[in-house]
Amino acid sequence: MIDPLLPDSASSNTQAGMVAVVGAANAGKSSLINRLTGEKISIVSPVAQTTRNVVRAILTEERGQVVFLDTPGVHKTGKKQLNQHMNKMARGSTEGVDVVMLVMDRAEKPALEVDGWMRRLAQESEVKLLFLLNKCDREDRSGQAFRQMWNEVTAEVENPPQPHWLEVSAKNGQSVDELRDWLMEAMPPGPLLFPEDMVSDFPRKLAIGDFIREKYLMRLRQELPHSIAVWVESLVETENKWKIEAHVLVRQNSQKGMVIGNKGRVLKAVRGEAATELHEIYGVRIDLTLIVKVEKDWDKNFWILRKLGYA
């Protein structure tokens, strides 16, 4: 636990604040946060819509604390209620923070969502802006295009904000130390916002559900990812073992067989991979049961979305 004297002593010696991490889907936001904190807090995969919640990741050092809000990538909404809720969460995350960190994939052409974020941030006057060109370990296809986009967006804005630009790689860690230093220096003076041994305040059940869903994303890729959700129905914790029952939700009966696999192979593989990783993360033996359930159009059901933390 944090020393009870810390808030008083830290107020003049430490810096602490919050950073909203925003951008288009698959720009590498979650990977970058995991690299910065040295912990696997957010799940990652090559599939869009991997991050569905706002996840708070906490980096604490002697000099201070940075609290990252890992947000869902902005998606075209259409009639999908899940996408609408995710976009609302992402846009709402920029309120009341000290820094907005816009992450862009410089190895791909600028996404329309980046233009939208830039137009929104061009009107910000009270928050520091950090523009990251991620994946500098790959060929630079769009670094200059992103800079040009910002110039065009702010051409007619009176006294536009001046973001700090930095090229980084979440994959190999290039310039991540420089990024961490910049963020620490950008935080306002004050006491720590969370206990120093805390790495996230994301509810444990939701986190476990996400780690299980990640295994399906990596295995099924584009076949079924947006139709799957995972809810941890029960979590019984003892000193040496956690007993977990998780429900894997799909939207249609035809999808149930894909999630289970021939002779249950997919279900068994996901259960084994998830149990192994959860053991590594939490340091206890994991007894994991997965039950596949059909919840017709769960992604349009407000009450299910709310239970999953998406609404």
PEVENGI-V597653 format. One record per pair of residues at least 24 apart in sequence whose ideal C-beta (glycine too) atoms are under 10 Angstrom apart, sorted by the first residue. I is the first residue (numbers start at 1). GAP is how many residues later the second one is. Records with the same first field share a line. If there is no record, write none. Layout:
I->GAP + GAP
//
This chain:
1->194 + 195 + 196 + 197
2->58 + 189 + 190 + 192 + 193 + 194 + 195 + 196
3->192 + 193
6->185 + 186 + 189 + 190
7->183 + 184 + 185
8->183
9->182
10->54 + 55 + 179 + 180 + 181 + 182 + 186
11->178 + 179 + 180 + 181
12->177 + 178 + 179
13->49 + 50 + 51 + 176 + 178
14->46 + 47 + 48 + 49 + 50 + 51 + 170 + 173 + 175 + 176 + 177 + 178
15->46 + 48 + 49 + 50 + 51 + 83 + 168 + 169 + 170 + 171 + 172 + 173 + 174 + 175 + 176 + 177
16->42 + 44 + 47 + 48 + 49 + 50 + 51 + 82 + 168 + 171 + 172 + 173 + 174 + 175 + 176 + 177 + 178
17->47 + 48 + 49 + 50 + 80 + 81 + 82 + 111 + 166 + 167 + 169 + 170 + 171 + 172 + 173 + 176
18->38 + 47 + 48 + 49 + 50 + 51 + 75 + 78 + 79 + 80 + 81 + 82 + 169 + 170 + 175
19->38 + 40 + 47 + 48 + 49 + 50 + 51 + 74 + 78 + 79 + 80 + 81 + 82 + 108 + 109 + 111 + 164 + 167 + 168
20->34 + 47 + 48 + 49 + 50 + 51 + 70 + 71 + 72 + 73 + 74 + 75 + 76 + 77 + 78 + 79 + 80 + 81 + 82 + 107
21->30 + 33 + 34 + 36 + 47 + 48 + 49 + 50 + 69 + 72 + 76 + 78 + 79 + 80 + 81 + 82 + 109 + 111
22->47 + 48 + 49 + 50 + 51 + 52 + 68 + 69 + 71 + 72 + 78 + 79 + 80 + 81 + 91 + 92 + 95 + 98 + 99
23->48 + 50 + 51 + 67 + 78 + 79 + 80 + 81 + 82 + 88 + 90 + 91 + 94 + 108 + 109 + 111
24->24 + 49 + 50 + 51 + 78 + 79 + 80 + 81 + 84 + 86 + 87 + 88 + 89 + 90 + 91 + 92 + 93
25->24 + 25 + 26 + 47 + 48 + 49 + 50 + 61 + 65 + 80 + 86 + 88
26->24 + 25 + 47 + 79 + 82 + 85
27->46 + 75 + 76 + 77 + 78 + 79 + 80 + 81 + 84 + 86 + 87 + 105 + 106 + 107 + 108 + 143
28->75 + 76 + 77 + 79 + 104 + 106 + 107 + 140 + 141 + 142 + 143
29->39 + 41 + 42 + 43 + 44 + 61 + 72 + 73 + 74 + 76 + 103 + 105 + 141
30->25 + 27 + 38 + 40 + 41 + 42 + 43 + 73 + 140
31->72 + 103 + 104 + 138 + 139 + 140
32->36 + 38 + 69 + 71 + 100 + 102 + 103 + 136 + 137 + 138 + 139 + 144 + 147
33->24 + 26 + 35 + 36 + 37 + 68 + 70 + 137 + 167
34->34 + 36 + 136
35->133 + 134 + 135 + 136 + 137 + 138 + 141 + 144 + 145
36->30 + 32 + 132 + 134 + 137 + 140 + 141 + 143 + 144 + 147
37->29 + 31 + 143 + 162 + 163
38->161
39->160 + 161 + 242
40->159 + 171 + 174 + 237 + 240 + 241
41->27 + 29 + 158 + 159 + 161 + 166 + 169 + 240
42->26 + 28 + 29 + 158 + 160 + 165 + 168 + 172
43->27 + 164 + 166 + 167 + 168 + 169 + 170 + 171 + 172 + 174 + 175 + 234
44->126 + 170 + 173 + 174
45->168 + 169 + 170 + 171 + 172 + 173 + 174 + 176 + 180
46->171 + 172 + 175 + 176 + 179
47->167 + 169 + 170 + 171 + 173 + 174 + 175 + 176 + 177 + 178 + 179
48->24 + 25 + 27 + 169 + 174 + 177 + 178
49->24 + 26 + 31 + 33 + 34 + 37 + 168 + 176 + 177
50->160 + 163 + 164 + 167 + 168 + 175
51->35 + 38 + 39 + 159
52->30 + 31 + 33 + 34 + 37 + 154 + 158 + 161 + 174 + 177 + 253 + 256 + 257 + 258
53->32 + 33 + 36 + 149 + 150 + 153 + 154 + 156 + 157 + 255 + 256 + 257
54->32 + 35 + 36 + 38 + 39 + 148 + 255
55->145 + 146 + 147 + 151 + 152 + 155 + 254
56->37 + 137 + 138 + 142 + 143 + 144 + 145 + 146
57->142 + 143 + 144 + 145
58->134 + 135 + 136 + 137 + 138 + 139 + 140 + 141 + 142 + 143
59->121 + 124 + 125 + 140
60->132 + 133 + 134 + 135 + 136 + 137 + 138 + 139
61->119 + 123 + 135
62->134
63->118 + 121 + 122 + 124
64->119 + 120 + 121 + 123 + 124 + 125 + 126 + 127 + 128 + 129
65->119 + 122 + 125 + 126 + 127 + 128 + 129 + 130 + 131 + 133
66->32 + 33 + 114 + 117 + 118 + 120 + 121 + 127
67->30 + 31 + 120 + 125 + 126 + 127 + 131 + 133 + 134
68->29 + 31 + 33 + 115 + 132
69->24 + 25 + 28 + 31 + 32
70->130 + 132
71->32
72->238
73->30 + 38 + 40
74->37 + 38 + 39 + 40 + 42 + 43
75->38 + 151
76->36 + 37
79->221
80->146 + 219 + 220
81->216 + 218 + 219 + 220 + 221 + 224 + 229 + 230
82->144 + 147 + 216 + 217 + 218 + 219 + 222 + 223 + 226 + 228 + 229
83->143 + 216
84->221 + 227
85->214 + 217 + 220 + 221 + 223 + 224 + 225 + 226
86->219 + 224 + 225
87->26 + 29
88->222 + 223
89->220 + 221 + 222
90->27
91->25 + 26 + 29
94->26 + 27 + 30 + 33
95->32
96->31
97->30 + 31
98->28 + 29 + 30 + 85 + 88 + 89 + 90
99->28 + 29 + 30 + 31 + 65 + 83 + 84 + 87 + 88
100->24 + 27 + 28 + 29 + 30 + 31 + 61 + 63
101->27 + 28 + 29 + 30 + 31 + 62 + 63 + 65 + 78 + 81 + 82 + 85
102->27 + 28 + 29 + 30 + 31 + 44 + 48 + 61
103->27 + 28 + 29 + 30 + 31 + 32 + 65 + 67
104->27 + 28 + 29 + 30 + 31 + 38 + 39 + 41 + 42 + 45 + 61
105->27 + 28 + 29 + 30 + 33 + 36 + 37 + 41
106->26 + 27 + 28 + 29 + 30 + 32 + 33 + 34 + 35 + 36 + 37 + 38 + 39 + 40 + 61 + 62 + 63
107->26 + 27 + 28 + 29 + 30 + 31 + 32 + 33 + 34 + 35 + 36
108->27 + 30 + 33 + 34
109->32 + 33 + 36 + 37
110->31 + 32 + 35 + 36 + 38 + 39
111->31
114->28 + 31 + 32 + 35 + 36 + 39
115->31 + 34 + 35 + 37 + 38
116->37
117->36
118->28 + 31 + 32 + 33 + 34 + 35 + 36 + 45
119->30 + 34 + 35 + 38
120->33
121->29 + 32 + 33 + 39 + 40 + 42
122->28 + 31 + 32 + 33 + 34 + 35 + 38 + 39 + 41
123->31 + 34 + 37 + 38
124->36 + 37 + 39
125->34 + 35 + 36
126->35
127->34
128->33 + 34 + 35 + 36 + 54 + 55 + 58 + 59
129->31 + 32 + 33 + 34 + 35 + 36
130->33 + 34 + 35 + 36 + 49 + 52 + 53 + 56
131->32 + 33 + 34 + 35 + 36
132->31 + 32 + 33 + 34 + 35 + 36 + 38 + 43 + 47
133->32 + 33 + 34 + 35 + 36 + 42
134->32 + 33 + 34 + 35 + 36 + 37
135->32 + 33 + 34 + 35 + 36 + 37 + 39
136->30 + 31 + 32 + 33 + 34 + 35 + 36 + 38 + 39
137->31 + 32 + 33 + 34 + 35 + 36 + 37
138->31 + 33
140->27
143->24
202->107
203->29 + 106
204->28 + 31 + 33 + 38 + 78
205->25 + 26 + 27 + 28 + 29 + 30 + 39 + 41 + 104
206->24 + 25 + 26 + 101 + 102 + 103 + 104
207->25 + 71 + 74 + 75 + 102
208->24 + 27 + 34 + 36 + 38 + 66 + 70 + 73 + 74 + 78 + 80
209->24 + 35 + 37 + 38 + 39 + 40 + 65 + 99 + 100
210->98 + 99
211->35 + 62 + 63 + 64 + 66 + 67 + 70
212->32 + 34 + 36 + 58 + 59 + 61 + 62 + 63 + 65 + 66 + 76 + 78
213->33 + 35 + 36 + 57 + 61
214->56 + 59 + 60 + 63
215->51 + 54 + 55 + 56 + 57 + 58 + 59 + 60 + 61 + 62 + 75
216->32 + 42 + 43 + 50 + 51 + 53 + 54 + 57 + 58 + 74
218->52 + 55
219->40 + 42 + 47 + 50 + 51 + 54
220->35 + 38 + 39 + 41 + 46 + 50
223->32 + 35 + 36
224->26 + 27 + 31 + 34 + 35
226->25 + 73
227->24 + 25 + 28 + 31 + 32 + 70 + 71 + 72
228->27 + 30 + 31 + 64 + 70 + 71
229->66 + 69 + 70 + 75 + 76 + 78 + 79 + 81
230->40 + 44 + 60 + 78
231->60 + 62 + 64 + 67 + 73 + 76 + 77 + 78
232->56
233->56 + 58 + 60
234->55
236->51
237->45 + 47
238->46 + 47
239->45
240->43 + 44 + 45
241->38 + 43 + 44 + 45 + 46
242->33 + 36 + 37 + 40 + 42 + 43 + 44 + 45 + 46
243->42 + 43 + 44 + 45 + 46
244->30 + 31 + 34 + 42 + 43 + 44 + 45 + 46
245->42 + 43 + 44 + 45 + 46
246->25 + 28 + 42 + 43 + 44 + 45
247->42 + 43 + 44 + 45 + 46 + 48
248->42 + 43 + 44 + 45
249->42 + 43 + 44 + 45 + 46 + 49 + 50 + 52 + 55 + 59
250->42 + 43 + 44 + 45 + 46 + 48
251->43 + 44 + 45 + 46 + 47 + 48 + 49
252->42 + 43 + 44 + 45
253->41 + 43
254->40
255->37 + 39
256->36 + 37 + 38
257->35
258->34
259->31 + 33 + 34 + 35
260->30 + 32
264->28
266->26
267->24 + 25
//
